[in-house]
Amino acid sequence: MNFKFRFDHLETKNNIISVNKVVALFYIDYKRAPNNLAVEIIENEDGGFTGIANYSIWGPNQSSPYKSIRTKDSIHDALQDALEGIIEFDNNSFPDDLLFWEADDETLYDGTGEKVNLEEAERRREKYRK
């Protein structure tokens, strides 16, 4: 599946660092996640695959939101890695209002789907720690 693009005709070709192809898109129905949770699988120039979720997960015991973006050998392994990056930081014992999802634009949602600002999320997290 290796691919190469030619940019000889572009004036700004020196500004292009790399081009990666989206080879698969998976929509995930996951309890407590936004209803549009998705994982894109990117084929890298070296032939590896990276699964990139459109949300990072932020559980009550994490210092910051997390999203796995490791390169794997197959589409299946890349999807599995992206999902494990979510599952690893979720725990059914966490209250829904203490599990947060950060979108790529840094918008936060809790496990009930409510949009919250960073201050509210931090307030809830601090209350949980006490």
Order of alpha helices (4+ residues) and beta strands (2+ residues): beta-beta-beta-beta-beta-alpha-beta-beta-beta-alpha
